[in-house]
Amino acid sequence: MESQRLPLHVKLVYGLGDHSINVALVALAMIFPFYLTEVVGMRVGLAGLVPLVGRVTDAISDVLMGRISDRTTWKAGRRRPYLLIGAVPFAVSFAALWAAPPIGSTTLQFTYYAGIYAVISLCMTVVAVPYQAILPELTDDYQERTSLATFRAVSSILGTLFTLVVFRPLAQALGGDARAWQIAGIVLAVWIVLPWVPIWRVTWERHGAIAPRHDSTREYFALLFRNRSFRRLISLFTLGRIAIDLPLALFLHYFTYVIGRPEDFEVVMGIFLVAVAGAMPFWLRFSRGRDKAAVYRWGCLGWIFGLGCLFVVQPEWPFAVTVVSTVLAGIGYSAADMIPWSMVADVADEDELASGARREGLYVGVFQFLRKIAGAVGVAGAFQVLDL
């Protein structure tokens, strides 16, 4: 399968994994904080700490899952079996997060939601890390990896769109109370579990490239600090996730309390996602013959400019200004979010050339950890400011 163009159906089906994961992540990042403050009635400061506590308790699991999958020697493969093992727990824990049990104690309420948040993060790790670690094994072609990352990114965007179009509107249509949110949570949980069997069926793994079993845990993680390229990449990625997750978590509150038009939220986010998806072919073509770092820089500049324009919008300004700002932010976001995931595969190749072993799980595990913890830290800080 090496150095060959991947079949279209493989790219399409493989991308569904990021669709499933992003449905959950967007619900957690953009809807869940609002749900805690407006439906559960939790204080804003505590609502911002729930994701942080939940993800900190899950912090080490992402990296450990990468190590586990790197060292798995099952006949069925190192990565693919975990797609089936973790799919159902992932969906069930997601549904439990929106159960809204009647809890009178503030402490118990906080403990319940932080605990369930940690559980869903753990279950997501079981499928997400092996899933993303499969990408370098599907092809070793530089451009095909960028193409595969693009399919993943588009599918991820569609997951975001699905969450925004279905989740809160469905809960509101059912009455907007705790029971309505519980039903909407179950609907999304069913959607989350559906792609994993097809992904398992169309993917494959290389054989013979397994991380050495004699490495100690300390030596294994020390590899991260010896790889200069990866150190630079995770530094940029961490700052980028904060810059992405923090405003996304505040959008619903922003449209509700600053702009005063909460009904515009889904419309604006829909425009944003259309802009992101529409820009993907442009960035894919733009990346040909160019270094990925250059593409990433241009994407970040677009995201910064568009987001800056969006957050100076005043309630009395024409809606067209919001639309233009949203489109500009979406175009930049599409590259800023997509390119780092394509770079991980190249870093894993660099490690293989130096050591002779494939450790995609290690690198993807760290990326997953940073994706969770960086966003949670940013959101917690922002909610503390709002609480004050």
Order of alpha helices (4+ residues) and beta strands (2+ residues): alpha-alpha-alpha-alpha-alpha-alpha-alpha-alpha-alpha-alpha-alpha-alpha-alpha-alpha-alpha-alpha
